[in-house]
Amino acid sequence: MKYLASSILALGVALPAFAGTDGTITNGNMESQRVVDNPTWATGPNIFNVTPYVNDWNTLNPAGEAFQSYGNTPSPDGGKYWGVQYDDGWYNPNSPSVERQNAVGISQGISGLTVGQTYEISFWSMANHTQSSTSTAYWSVGFEGATQKSTALKSDGTNTWVQDTLTFVATSATSTLSFTAMFANATPGVTPTILNLDGVSIAAVPEPAEAALWMAGLLALGAVTARRRAQR
């Protein structure tokens, strides 16, 4: 540590502090949840039909059908995850019949954003419960007034988790991040796919100039450290 500090001082390199430490997501790992319908069902490997609420997130439709760790298929983020089942009774009647928007989803307000800063929203998704070769499910992700789609997943029985990283530019200091479940070519009562979510995080993307300065500082620091070791 002594050599590290002296090397930085000798170089006169100011390593920049990256933005984004204020704009954070709470309970992005979905570990903190609560059950309101029938707590006695919230046991075993298949935790279902309990409409679990995710703490620190707002539920877009409390009457919709949501799940907590259905199928017990661990995500790369670990622990619990949260999912939504396609239910024809809750789809948006204004959306096309071949791509219906389930009214169930979650949202969370985020503050401390830097206007003009680019942010990356990362998360894991997995579709399971019903095997279908034609229907797909994805998240409609809303942030900073823009909407993007996650990877479209098939509930083909593989229960494969896929990570998406979407990029948004902050236009205000506060914004709402939302995840709404979307189902394409699903048949009510036939393909009740569950779209699962876990490991939601946000990170500021370093500006090119900052990244270059940071890299130059690390390279120079490495050279100085190597030289000091060689002189011992």
C-alpha positions as CSV (number, residue, x, y, z in Angstrom):
1,M,0.0,0.0,0.0
2,K,2.9,2.4,0.7
3,Y,4.3,1.8,-2.7
4,L,0.8,2.2,-4.3
5,A,0.2,5.6,-2.6
6,S,3.7,7.0,-3.3
7,S,3.4,5.8,-6.9
8,I,0.2,7.7,-7.4
9,L,1.6,10.8,-5.9
10,A,4.7,10.5,-8.0
11,L,2.7,10.2,-11.2
12,G,0.4,13.0,-10.3
13,V,-2.4,11.0,-11.9
14,A,-5.9,11.9,-10.6
15,L,-7.9,8.7,-10.9
16,P,-11.6,9.8,-11.4
17,A,-14.4,8.8,-9.2
18,F,-17.1,7.1,-11.4
19,A,-20.7,8.4,-11.1
20,G,-23.7,6.2,-10.3
21,T,-23.0,5.6,-6.6
22,D,-26.2,7.5,-5.7
23,G,-28.5,6.0,-8.3
24,T,-29.0,2.5,-6.8
25,I,-31.6,-0.2,-6.9
26,T,-32.9,-1.6,-3.6
27,N,-33.7,-5.3,-3.3
28,G,-32.7,-6.0,-6.9
29,N,-31.9,-9.6,-5.8
30,M,-35.6,-10.2,-5.0
31,E,-34.6,-11.7,-1.6
32,S,-37.1,-9.7,0.4
33,Q,-40.7,-10.7,-0.4
34,R,-44.0,-11.0,1.4
35,V,-47.1,-13.1,0.8
36,V,-50.6,-11.8,1.2
37,D,-53.0,-14.4,-0.3
38,N,-52.3,-17.6,1.6
39,P,-49.0,-17.9,3.4
40,T,-49.4,-21.6,3.9
41,W,-48.8,-22.1,0.2
42,A,-45.4,-20.4,0.4
43,T,-43.5,-23.6,1.1
44,G,-41.6,-26.3,-0.8
45,P,-39.7,-26.1,-4.1
46,N,-42.7,-24.8,-6.1
47,I,-43.9,-21.6,-4.4
48,F,-46.9,-20.6,-6.4
49,N,-50.3,-19.0,-6.4
50,V,-49.5,-16.7,-3.5
51,T,-49.2,-13.3,-5.2
52,P,-45.9,-12.4,-3.5
53,Y,-45.0,-8.8,-3.2
54,V,-41.4,-7.8,-3.6
55,N,-40.4,-5.4,-0.9
56,D,-39.1,-2.0,-2.1
57,W,-40.8,-2.5,-5.4
58,N,-44.3,-1.3,-6.4
59,T,-46.6,-4.0,-7.9
60,L,-48.2,-2.8,-11.1
61,N,-51.3,-5.0,-10.6
62,P,-51.8,-6.4,-7.1
63,A,-54.6,-8.6,-8.4
64,G,-52.4,-10.3,-11.0
65,E,-50.8,-13.7,-10.6
66,A,-47.2,-13.6,-9.5
67,F,-44.9,-16.3,-8.2
68,Q,-41.9,-16.6,-5.8
69,S,-39.1,-18.9,-7.0
70,Y,-41.4,-21.2,-9.0
71,G,-39.8,-24.4,-10.0
72,N,-36.8,-23.9,-7.7
73,T,-34.4,-23.3,-10.6
74,P,-31.5,-21.3,-9.1
75,S,-30.6,-18.2,-11.0
76,P,-27.0,-17.0,-11.4
77,D,-27.8,-14.3,-8.9
78,G,-28.7,-16.9,-6.3
79,G,-31.5,-17.1,-3.7
80,K,-35.1,-16.2,-4.5
81,Y,-36.4,-14.9,-7.7
82,W,-39.7,-13.4,-8.8
83,G,-42.0,-14.3,-11.7
84,V,-45.3,-13.5,-13.5
85,Q,-47.5,-16.1,-15.2
86,Y,-49.4,-15.3,-18.4
87,D,-53.0,-14.9,-17.5
88,D,-55.5,-13.9,-20.2
89,G,-57.7,-12.2,-17.6
90,W,-55.0,-9.6,-16.9
91,Y,-53.7,-8.7,-20.3
92,N,-53.9,-5.3,-21.8
93,P,-56.9,-5.3,-24.1
94,N,-55.3,-2.5,-26.2
95,S,-52.3,-4.7,-27.1
96,P,-52.3,-7.0,-30.1
97,S,-53.7,-10.4,-29.5
98,V,-50.5,-12.1,-30.6
99,E,-48.4,-10.0,-28.2
100,R,-50.3,-9.5,-25.0
101,Q,-49.1,-7.4,-22.2
102,N,-49.7,-9.0,-18.8
103,A,-50.7,-6.4,-16.4
104,V,-48.4,-7.8,-13.7
105,G,-45.0,-6.3,-13.2
106,I,-43.0,-4.2,-10.7
107,S,-41.5,-0.8,-10.6
108,Q,-39.1,1.2,-8.4
109,G,-38.2,4.9,-8.2
110,I,-34.5,5.7,-8.5
111,S,-33.0,9.0,-7.4
112,G,-29.6,10.5,-7.5
113,L,-29.2,10.1,-11.3
114,T,-26.9,12.4,-13.2
115,V,-28.5,14.1,-16.2
116,G,-26.8,13.2,-19.4
117,Q,-25.1,10.2,-17.8
118,T,-25.5,6.8,-19.5
119,Y,-26.7,4.0,-17.3
120,E,-26.8,0.2,-17.8
121,I,-29.7,-1.8,-16.4
122,S,-28.7,-5.5,-16.0
123,F,-30.9,-8.4,-14.9
124,W,-31.5,-12.1,-15.3
125,S,-34.6,-13.7,-16.9
126,M,-35.9,-17.2,-17.3
127,A,-39.1,-18.7,-18.7
128,N,-40.5,-22.0,-17.3
129,H,-43.6,-23.9,-16.2
130,T,-45.2,-24.8,-19.6
131,Q,-43.3,-26.1,-22.6
132,S,-44.1,-24.3,-25.9
133,S,-42.2,-24.1,-29.2
134,T,-44.1,-21.1,-30.4
135,S,-44.8,-18.7,-27.5
136,T,-42.2,-16.4,-26.1
137,A,-42.0,-14.1,-23.1
138,Y,-39.9,-11.0,-22.4
139,W,-39.8,-8.0,-20.1
140,S,-40.8,-4.6,-21.3
141,V,-38.3,-2.4,-19.4
142,G,-39.1,1.2,-18.8
143,F,-36.7,3.8,-17.6
144,E,-36.2,7.5,-18.2
145,G,-39.2,7.8,-20.5
146,A,-37.9,5.1,-22.8
147,T,-38.9,1.4,-23.2
148,Q,-36.8,-1.5,-24.3
149,K,-37.3,-5.2,-24.7
150,S,-35.3,-7.9,-23.0
151,T,-34.4,-11.1,-24.8
152,A,-37.4,-13.1,-25.9
153,L,-37.4,-16.5,-24.1
154,K,-39.1,-19.8,-24.9
155,S,-40.5,-21.9,-22.1
156,D,-39.0,-25.0,-23.7
157,G,-38.2,-27.0,-20.6
158,T,-34.5,-26.0,-20.4
159,N,-35.1,-23.4,-17.7
160,T,-32.2,-21.3,-19.0
161,W,-31.4,-18.0,-17.3
162,V,-30.3,-15.2,-19.7
163,Q,-28.8,-11.9,-18.7
164,D,-29.7,-8.7,-20.4
165,T,-27.9,-5.3,-20.2
166,L,-29.9,-2.4,-21.5
167,T,-28.5,1.1,-21.9
168,F,-30.5,4.3,-21.0
169,V,-29.5,8.0,-20.8
170,A,-30.7,9.9,-17.8
171,T,-32.8,12.9,-18.6
172,S,-33.6,13.8,-15.0
173,A,-32.3,13.2,-11.5
174,T,-35.1,10.8,-10.7
175,S,-36.8,8.1,-12.7
176,T,-39.0,5.0,-12.4
177,L,-37.6,1.7,-13.5
178,S,-40.4,-0.8,-14.4
179,F,-40.6,-4.4,-15.6
180,T,-43.8,-5.5,-17.3
181,A,-44.3,-9.0,-18.5
182,M,-45.0,-9.5,-22.2
183,F,-46.2,-12.8,-23.8
184,A,-46.3,-13.4,-27.6
185,N,-48.4,-16.1,-29.2
186,A,-49.5,-17.6,-25.9
187,T,-52.9,-19.3,-25.7
188,P,-55.0,-18.7,-22.5
189,G,-55.2,-21.9,-20.5
190,V,-52.7,-23.7,-22.7
191,T,-49.4,-21.9,-22.4
192,P,-49.3,-20.4,-18.9
193,T,-45.7,-19.5,-19.1
194,I,-44.0,-17.9,-16.1
195,L,-41.5,-15.2,-16.8
196,N,-39.0,-14.9,-14.0
197,L,-36.7,-12.0,-12.9
198,D,-33.7,-11.7,-10.7
199,G,-30.4,-9.8,-10.1
200,V,-31.5,-6.3,-11.2
201,S,-28.7,-3.8,-11.0
202,I,-27.8,-0.3,-12.3
203,A,-24.4,1.1,-13.1
204,A,-23.1,4.3,-14.7
205,V,-21.1,3.9,-17.9
206,P,-17.8,5.7,-17.6
207,E,-17.3,8.5,-20.1
208,P,-14.6,7.7,-22.8
209,A,-12.3,10.4,-21.4
210,E,-12.7,9.1,-17.9
211,A,-12.1,5.5,-19.0
212,A,-9.0,6.5,-20.9
213,L,-7.6,8.4,-18.0
214,W,-8.3,5.6,-15.6
215,M,-6.6,3.1,-17.9
216,A,-3.6,5.3,-18.5
217,G,-3.3,5.8,-14.7
218,L,-3.4,2.0,-14.1
219,L,-0.8,1.3,-16.8
220,A,1.5,4.0,-15.5
221,L,1.0,2.7,-12.0
222,G,1.8,-0.8,-13.0
223,A,5.0,0.3,-14.7
224,V,6.2,2.2,-11.6
225,T,5.3,-0.7,-9.3
226,A,7.2,-3.1,-11.6
227,R,10.2,-0.8,-11.6
228,R,10.3,-0.5,-7.8
229,R,10.1,-4.3,-7.5
230,A,13.0,-4.7,-10.0
231,Q,15.1,-2.2,-7.9
232,R,14.8,-4.2,-4.7
